[in-house]
Amino acid sequence: MEKLTDWIRLWKELSEIQSRAFSKKQPDKEDSWRDKAKDYDKKVDQRWARPDSSRQFLLDKLMAHPGSSLLDIGAGTGKWSVLAAPYAEKITALDPSKAMQAVLKEKIHEMKITNIDVFTGAWPEDDPGPHDFILASHSMYGIADFPLFVTRMCDTARKCCILVMRAPFADSLMAKAATHVWGQPYDSPNFQIAYNILLGMDIYPDVIMEADGTWPAWTSDSFEAAMADIKIRLDLEDTAEHDVFLWELLARHLTRQPDGSYVWPAGNRSALLYWDI
């Protein structure tokens, strides 16, 4: 019988690799979002142009519990907080980035929102106190200790914990690359790993899989840029051992555009996990 996967260790290792990759692509240690927050906000606007079940789920929960409070962990530019503002009594938008907060504060001012408090900090180290609902949307990947992240959510939530996470396709380009390099198909922390960790913590979440939630495809300025990117993502910058395989893999799957850029095939969808307290 084969040894069971150590999901906690796998999450930790992939989280650390992803954090290193992100720091290399975003070298501003003080605030990596300083010059990118508004562009990020616009990209989310494009992704949110169509309705999805995750957003509707949160609104339904809040409408079913009038007068509730919401903690938005890793709120970023405040998309979820602003969405929920008309349906919650109080919202705390927790984020460490001043650049992200600036975009959110501008929205709060322009829209005359009075029930969102912006809180500077990073979860799980900084805790603004108990809230009825706690939401973490794609804000957990850089946290190596995922069980601690979840435990603190359970300790702080009065009613319900909600996670929104990427769920990579089993046959995605990155799954093929990770399987070749690491012997398993996950290139980064994700829903599949988190779900197994939660089961091991005696938490049995319900799951809503976004039916039409395919993430927008990545674009690289050139084939060489795509090659450099995949090597950073797989922590292979200091070795050429897998270069031939990765070059051929990209050549088979990337689509060249008229301007010379290359588009990656879509590789993720969104999943929402929730459990009542």
HELIX and SHEET records of a PDB file:
HELIX    1   1 TRP A    7  LYS A   25  1                                  19    
HELIX    2   2 ALA A   37  ARG A   47  1                                  11    
HELIX    3   3 SER A   53  ALA A   64  1                                  12    
HELIX    4   4 LYS A   79  ALA A   84  1                                   6    
HELIX    5   5 ALA A   85  TYR A   87  5                                   3    
HELIX    6   6 LYS A   98  MET A  111  1                                  14    
HELIX    7   7 PHE A  146  THR A  156  1                                  11    
HELIX    8   8 LEU A  173  TRP A  182  1                                  10    
HELIX    9   9 PHE A  191  GLY A  200  1                                  10    
HELIX   10  10 PHE A  223  ARG A  233  1                                  11    
HELIX   11  11 ASP A  243  HIS A  253  1                                  11    
SHEET    1   A 7 ILE A 116  THR A 120  0                                        
SHEET    2   A 7 LYS A  90  ASP A  95  1                                        
SHEET    3   A 7 SER A  69  ILE A  73  1                                        
SHEET    4   A 7 HIS A 131  SER A 137  1                                        
SHEET    5   A 7 ALA A 157  PRO A 168  1                                        
SHEET    6   A 7 ASN A 268  ASP A 276 -1                                        
SHEET    7   A 7 ASP A 206  MET A 209 -1                                        
SHEET    1   B 3 THR A 219  SER A 220  0                                        
SHEET    2   B 3 TYR A 262  VAL A 263 -1                                        
SHEET    3   B 3 THR A 255  ARG A 256 -1                                        
END                                                                             
